[in-house]
Amino acid sequence: MAILKTDNLTRRFGGLVAVNNLSFEIPEGKITGLIGPNGSGKSTTINLISGVLPASSGSVEYRGRKITGYAPHMVARMGISRTYQQIRLFEKMTVLENVYVARNMMYKSGLADVLMGSKRLSAEDRANEKKAMELLELVGLADKADELPKNLPYGYRRFLEIARALATEPKLLLLDEPAAGMNRDEFMEVMDLVRRLRSMGISVLLVEHTMEFVEAVVDHVVVLNFGQKLAEGTFAQIEKDPQVIEAYLGKEEL
């Protein structure tokens, strides 16, 4: 079963077609890798799925429901969360607050609860803070809860962004180059984390340039080139595909 499908998804920027008639599926409970050379349309695809960019044409379907044109907060409420290629954190909030703030959409309490300081609101506050701490433990940052993000090493900042994305309890997580800029130890840790997300029942769409990462964790690979789907299949299949080899390495001179 596919948790998400795109059908002829297209995005134009003036005369430039960044994503061109892209159709693919993300199997539920699996890790799908989205790979391709620089400028092939990977991040644009994530932006289209998450509602950051509107599609020029085509559609996105999530669990049988078309979400094309939904605003990002609506997509998040549907059960899709994401990280960004460039880390985006609230630098003046603590590590815990960065995750806790993403729990706002989970509240059932309304304005009346806030004005009265209701027991329901207090209970939700405690539950959401507990959940935020559990997510920090998941990514190995529980002991950094009271620190500011600016004081964290680069790799830890990426882990924090993943924890914040998980705070909305997504069924589908979009990861845009989660291992970029990490040292070797952090690289291995984030690979392990992505595998654990799959074991937790979270479907993942992973954009990644490092083929070691892709080979180690993905179940299915979609290859883009110039905004179009070039190939798809298992890693073993796509790594032997002549078109994929040419796109990454260029055609050998005769």
FENLIN-V349313 format. One record per backbone hydrogen bond with DSSP energy under -0.5 kcal/mol. CO is the residue of the C=O (numbers start at 1). NH is the residue of the N-H. Records with the same first field share a line. If there is no record, write none. Layout:
CO=NH ; NH
This chain:
1=28
3=63
4=26
5=61
6=24
7=59
9=22
10=56 ; 57
11=18 ; 19
12=14
13=16
16=13 ; 18
19=11 ; 21
21=23
22=9
24=6
25=27
26=3 ; 4
27=30
30=32 ; 204
31=33 ; 219 ; 220
32=206
33=35 ; 222
34=208
35=224
37=40
40=227
41=45
42=46
43=47
44=48
45=49
46=50
47=51 ; 52 ; 53
48=51
57=10
59=7
60=67 ; 68
61=5 ; 63
62=65
65=62
67=70
71=74 ; 75
72=76
73=77
74=78
75=79 ; 80
76=79
79=171 ; 172
81=174
85=87
89=91
90=93
93=149
94=98
95=99
96=100
97=101
99=102
100=103
101=104
102=105
103=106
104=107
110=114
111=115
112=116
113=117 ; 118
118=122
119=123
120=124
121=125
122=126
123=127
124=128
125=129
126=130
127=131
128=132
129=133
130=134
131=135
132=136
133=137
134=138
135=139
136=141 ; 142
137=140
141=144
142=145
144=147
145=96
147=95
148=151
149=152
153=157
154=158
155=159
156=160
157=161
158=162
159=163
160=164
161=165
162=166
163=167
164=167
165=168
166=169
171=203
172=81
173=175 ; 205
174=83 ; 176
175=177 ; 207
177=180
179=182
183=187
184=188
185=189
186=190
187=191
188=192
189=193
190=194
191=195
192=196
193=197
194=198
195=199
196=200
197=202
198=201
201=203
203=173
204=32 ; 206
205=175 ; 207
206=34 ; 208
207=177
209=211
210=213 ; 214
211=215
212=216
213=217
214=218
220=33
221=233
222=35
223=230 ; 231
224=37
225=228
227=20
228=225 ; 230
231=223
233=221
234=238
235=239
237=240
238=241
241=245
242=246
243=247
244=248
245=249
246=250
